[in-house]
Amino acid sequence: MTKTKGRPVIIVGGGIGGLAAALALALKGIRSVLLEQSAEFREVGAGIQLGPNVFRRFEALGIRKAIEAIAVFPDNLIMRDALSGDEVTRIPMGERALKHYGYPYAVIHRADLHQVLLDACRAQPLVELRNNAKVTAHAAGDDGVSVTLADGETIAGDSLIACDGLWSVFRDEIVGDGKPRVSGHIAYRAVLPAAEVPDGQYENNVVLWAGPKTHLVHYPLRRGELYNLVAVFHSNRYEEGWNSFGDPEELNERFRNQQPQVHRLLDKIESWRMWVLCDREPVANWTKGRVTLLGDAAHPMLQYLAQGACMAIEDAVCLAGKLSEGRNDPNATFLAYQQERYLRTARVQVMARVFGDFYHATGPVRELRNTMLGNRTPEQAYAGNEWLYNG
């Protein structure tokens, strides 16, 4: 039955999580108004990885074909030791992984994923998209919610989903856990035209060069036209945001003594964008009455499992399903949604930290890592990721 009557669900934040939530609700017959504070809907960043788990949700959202038309499907996931140059492990993707998981593994430009979701929302009459809509205040009661925008307009809704990211103002009210946890790791990102990749170094793989307190990841984007680079290292530097300019001297100093292939890629980039990696401690509750959190607002995580966007999209599909079953009691519905999600997302948050330590290992821990991963068969690697990709 289509549920178009009554007030809409208010969604705050027009990123990947917010758009996925609006689309998922529309497909369940639930009207929403999505409020984005920026002048336009856009996504900052470059490449992200898409595990088999999120392709299940793409299918549920009706966008799998659109994603597959612009994503790149790597042949392998490879870890190499940045000091010795040795290949530590190689996990075949492609048909072999598809057969195991039932869904593929891909990489995509973040802006392309965002655009697919945006186009799908624009095609849905039950989704109202609003730009220049900065929420400055909100109120929630037993019978509904309302938000006030910067221009003074008030919007009433049935309930509210906060998709306002790592620095969520709604989380501060619901959870009250202060500022995000600064990991001490910094990420530099850049994108090269494929033609500028050093000779012999372009490959259709996701490659991670693991070094002492550093790593470099690279893989192709946009049908192989671009090459995505992300360099991560330990640093005390701290700046809020996702789009600050990096310091090439600091970058090269952190990666000194590493393999020539690493430096040839780093040297190709004249302008790096940087961000400080942060997360939060997992929590079991991110709901208060008719207000709930989604994505990074609920469970921000480090990027070492490449699951931030994937978890937000999983949230959206789960939440829409719960709302379609229990629209008359948003609080109970939101509690059921977080009950289904909080242990899974907490596990990803915790394991992302563990993987960060593993990637950046030094001394005997580095040797143990290389031995452990080097002795795995592809089938053992697949089995080790089943909790994540089949979850």
N, C-alpha and C positions, 0 to 999 in steps of 0.2 A: 504494500500500500504506500502511495506517495504521501509524504508528510510535509506539505508545503504551508500549512496554516501556522498562525502564531508568529512570534518574534524570531528573528534569525539567531543563529549562533554567531557570536562576535569572535573573530580570530585576529589577534594582534601580532603582526610580523609577516612580511611578504617574502621570506626566504623559502628555501626548499621545504622545510617542515610546514610552514603556514600554507603554502600552495597545495602541498600533498593533503593536508587536512581538509581544505576547502573542496578539493576534487573528490576525496573519499566521501565526505558528507553528501555532496551533490549526487553521487552515484547511489547513495542510500535514500535519496529523496529529501534531504535536509538542507534548508536554505541557510546561507552564511553571508556575512559581510566581512571582508578581509581588509584590514587597515594597515597600510604601509606608510611610515613616516617620510620616506624619501620622495623626491619628485618623480621618480620612475621606478618601475620594477626592474632590478638588476642584481646580479650576483658578483661579488668580488672574489677573485681567486683564479685558480687554473685547474689542474687535473685532480680528479678524485677516482677512487677505485670502487667498483660495484661488485660485491660478492654475490654468489648464487642466491643467498637469502633475500636480497632486495629485488631480484628478478621475479620472485613469487609475488611480491607486492606490486611490481610494475604490471604484472598480468591482471591482478585484481583491480588496478586503476585504469586498465585499458590503454596503457601507453607503452607496452613492451615493444611493439613493432617500431614505434617512433624512436625509442631509445636505441634499439639495435641498428637503426639506419644511420646513426651518427657516432656510435661508440666504436672503440677499437677493442678487438678480442686478442689478447696476448697469447703467444704460444706457450710461455712458461713464466713461472715466478722463480727468480734466481737470486740467491744471496752469494756475494763474493766478499772475500776478506780484503779490505782496503789496504792493508799493510803488505800482505804476501802476494795478493792478486789471485790466490787460489779460489776456485769455485767451491763454496761450502755445501750448497744444496740446490737442487733444481726440481721444481714441482711442475709437471706437465699440466697445462690448461687445455684449451681447445676441446676436441671431441672426447678425450679421455676423462677430463674432469666433468664435462657435461653428462657423460654416461653415468658417472658416479653420483653426482648431486641432483641430476635432473634439470639443472639450470646452469647457464654459463657464468663465466667470470669476465668482466670487462673493465675498461677505463674510459673516462669521458671528461670533457671539459665541463667544469662546474656550471659555467654560464649556459652550456647547451642543455644540461639536465634541467636547469631552472627554466629555460625557454620552453622546453617540452611541457613542463607542468603548467607554466603560464598560459600557453596556447590551449591546453586542455581545459583550464579553468575558464578562459574567455569563451569557450564553446558551450559552457554550462549555464543555462538561464538561472539556475539556483545559486550562482556565485556572483556576488557584487564585489568588485575590486575597487578600492579607493586608494589613491596616492595623496601625498601631502597631508596625511592624516595621522599626525603625531598625537598619541594619547597622553594627556597630562594628568588625568585623574580618573578614578573608577569607583564604582560602588556596587555592592552585591547584597541582595537580600533573599528572603525565602521565596519570593515570587519572580525574581529576575535580576538582571545586571544592567548597568549603564556605564558608558565611558564618555568623558568630555575631551574634545579635541583642542588643539592649540588655538584654533580660531573661535572657540566658544561653543561650537556645535555639540549637542548631546545625542548619543545614539543608544537606544534601548535594545536589549537582547534577552534571549532566554538563558544563555549561559556564555562563558568566555573561555577560550583556549589561548593561552599565552605562549607564543612561539617567538619570544623576543631575545633568545640567545643566551650566551654565556653571562652577560651582565643584566639579566632579566630583573626588571623592577617588581614584577609580580612574584618572583621567587623570594625576593627579600621580604615581602609581606607574608608569604605562606611558610617558607622554611626558615628564613632569618639567619642564614649561615654566613653572612658577611661577604667579603670579596672572594673571588675565585682563588684557588690554590695555584701559585706560580711554580711551575715544575723545575725551573732553572735551565730549560732547553729553549733554544731559539730556532725557528725555521726560516730559511730563505727560499723563495720560489722565483722561478723565471721560466720563460717559454722561448724556445728557439725555432725558427723555421727549419724544417727537416733538411733542407739543402745546406744548412750551416753546421750540422752535426759533424764533428771531426771524422775523417775517413776511417771506415771500418768499425765505427762505434754505434751506428744506427742499428737497432735491432727491435723486432716485434716481441719484446719481452718486458715485463716489469722487473727491473734490476735494482737490487739494494746492495750498495757497497758498505759493509759494516766496518767501522773503524773505532779507535779508542775514544769514547765519548762523542762520536760523530757518526753520521751516515749520510749517504747520497742515494737518492732514488731517481730513476729516470725511466720514461716510457713514452710511446707515441700517443698523439691525440688527433682528433678531427681527421679520421680516415688516413692517418699517417702524415698529414701535412705539417704538423707541429711536433715538437719534442719537449716534454715537460720535465723540469728539473726541480727537485726539492732537496736542499742541503740542511741538515739539522746538526746542531752542536750544543754543548753545555756552555752557558754564559750567565753572568749575573745581570746583564743588561735587561731593562724592563721598560717597555712602552706599551700602552694600551692600544688596541685596534688591530686591524688585519692588513694594513696597507702602507706601513712605514717603509722608508728607504733603508736598505741594508748598507753595511760597511764592507766593501770588498777586501780591505786589508785584514780586518778581523776574520773574515771568512777564510782567506788563504792561510792565515796563521793557524787557525784551528785544524785545518786539513793538511798541515805540513807533514812531510815524510810518507804521504800516501801514494798510491800507484799513479803512474803518468796518465792513465786513462781517466782517472778522477780529475786531475788538474787540467787536462785538455778540455774537459767539459766546463769546469768552473771558469776557465780563462775565456770562454766564448761569450760570457755574459757581462755586459757593461753596466746594467742596472738591475739590481736585485730588490724585490719587495720582501719585507720580513714581518714576522709576527712572533710574539712570545707565547709559548705553549702553556696553556692553563687547563685545569679541570677542577672538579669539586669532589668531595667525599660522597659516596652513594647514600641516598636517603630512601626510606620506605614510603614516605608520604610527600606528594607534591600537589595535593588537592585541598581546597578550602571552599566548602559549599558549592556554589555554581561556577567556580573558577578552577582550572587545572592547567598544568604546564605540559609542554611537549618539546621533544628534541633537546637541544643544548640547554634550554631553560630548566629542564627536569633532570638531565643526566649528562652534563658536559664531560667529554672524555678526550684523552690524548689521542693523537692520530695514528698510533703505532699498529692498530688493527684495521685501519682504514674503514671505520664503521660509523662515523658521526652522522653523515647524511643517511646512511642505510638505516640506522636506528630511528631517526626522525620519521622516515617513511613507514617503517614498521609501526611506530606509534600511531601515525595517522590512520592507517588501515584498521588497526585494532580499535582505536577510539571511535571511529565511525561505525564500526560494527556494534560496539556496546551502545552507542547512542541510538542506533536504529532499533535496538531491542528494548530500551528503557528511557525514552525521551521524557516521560512524565516525571522522572525523578533524576535530574542531572547530577545531584550530589552522589547518589548511590551508583549511578552509571560511571561517573568519573573515578570513584573508589574502586569499582570493578576493573576499570581500564588500568589503573596504576597497579592493582594487585596482580594482574596478568603480566605486567611489564617490568616491575621494579627489580626482580631478581635477575632477569636476563640482562637488563641494561647495567645493573651493578656488576655483573660478571664481566661484561665488556669493559667497563671503566677500570676494574681492577687488573684485568689481564692486559689491557693496553699499557699500563704502567710496567708490568712485568716484561712485556715484549720490548719496551723502550730500554730497560736495563740490559736485556739480552742482546739487542742490536749493538749497544754501545760498550760492550764488555771489554775489559782489559785484563792482561796477565793470564793467570791460570783459568779464570772464568771464560776468557776468550777461547782458550784451547778446549775447554770442556764443551762450549757451545759448538765449535766447529766439529768436534768429534761426534757429539750427539746428533746434530743435524745431518752430518755427512753420512752417518750410518743408517738413516731412515730410507725406506723404500717409498715410492710415490703413494702406494696404498696406505702406508702408515701415516704419511703426511695428510692424506685425505681424511683418514679416520680421526686424526687429531683435531681437525677443524669441523667435524660434523656437528658438534654442539653449537657452533656459530652459524654455519651455512645451511644446516637443516632445521635450525631452531624456529 
